[in-house]
Amino acid sequence: MSANERPSGQQQTGRAAASSTADSAFLRACRREPVPHTPVWFMRQAGRSLPEYRKLREGIAMLESCTRPDLVTEITLQPVRRHRVDAAVYYSDIVVPLKAIGIDLDIKPGVGPVVERPIRTRADLERLRPLDPDDVKYVTEAIGSLVGELGATPLIGFAGAPFTLASYLVEGGPSRNHEHTKALMYGDPALWAALLDRLTDITVAFLKVQIEAGASAVQLFDSWVGALAPVDYRRSVLPASSKVFAAVAGYGVPRIHYGVGTGELLGLLGEAGADVVGVDWRVPLDEAARRVGPGKALQGNLDPAVLFAPRTAVEAKADEVLEAARGVEGHIFNLGHGVPPSTDPDALTRLVEYVHTQSASRAPSVKV
């Protein structure tokens, strides 16, 4: 089955899920509509900071856990139960679709994704075959289970953006300076474009599987794109990201675009076609709104390190985020990056309650 085909049964499942979550504060904020309170969720909320997660994952490798629908369902639900966040985020990893098509990679503790044979030549591209929905049947099964458990709470699906996936594949793993990636991008633009084309198709296929199974929104993680100058992003990355967003636009689910260290790229991230632009902690939300321009909601942007400060300091910084977001068309409260593994889970629970309470006192009366 090609990435452009939509099985009618799965599509109907996705529409039913979207209907049940349509009035949630999270989806209202994505659509830039009035909300009863500022919705909250956290990147990496399902995972290492939770003792119940660590207990469940004992002796189970990361990539294996991503292919077991029972584990995926339970891990995704854990932070929703504990923190009462406004959205769940599907438990997976951005390299899952690459593993599913046969790329020899593993996620090594303390390191991250490591690729056995990096992709750096035209011949290497042949290892990047299209992703078929049957390659990730466990995703469809897990999301179907989650939608039933979550009810009116939206589920966010996600995928890695073509640039970030390319960086892992070309470097062979995480990189501080992305030397091999940039050398390929600058030195062989035709090969670079061909690589991103293949990764774009894989990303689109992975997002479509999640949406058709019932995800209410999707986020494109371009974690490493902050390493690029705006001129290079526009020329060598923007076309691929735009193609991803355009390919899933017809589903009508909100599309979120996020990257780290992207203050100079915020306008371009919005231009790529997302409905919501994620902002890290380096740029205040009012300034981010100016850079992104009208017609977009924003997501963010508390510094994750603040969570290790005393409660009064966490609340003071949360107030700063909420104040900066006053004039933003739609705001989803999040961290500027993922939850650090050593975070006290109670700090997250208190933060959710605080943001809900403070923002509800400022919000106009809204029927949901």
Secondary structure, 3 states (H helix, E strand, C coil): CCCCCCCHHHHHHHHHHHHHHCCCHHHHHHCCCCCCCCCECCCCCCCCCCHHHHHHCCCCCHHHHCCCHHHHHHHHHHHHHHHCCCCEECCCCCCHHHHHCCCCEEEECCCEEEECCCCCCCHHHHHCCCCCHHHHHHHHHHHHHHHHHHCCCCEEEEEECHHHHHHHHHHCCCCCCCHHHHHHHHHCHHHHHHHHHHHHHHHHHHHHHHHHHCCCEEEEECCCHHHCCHHHHHHHCHHHHHHHHHHHHHHCCCEEEECCCCHHHHHHHHHCCCCEEECCCCCCHHHHHHHHCCCCEEEEEECHHHHHCCHHHHHHHHHHHHHHCCCCCCEEEEECCCCCCCCCHHHHHHHHHHHHHHHHHHCCCCCC
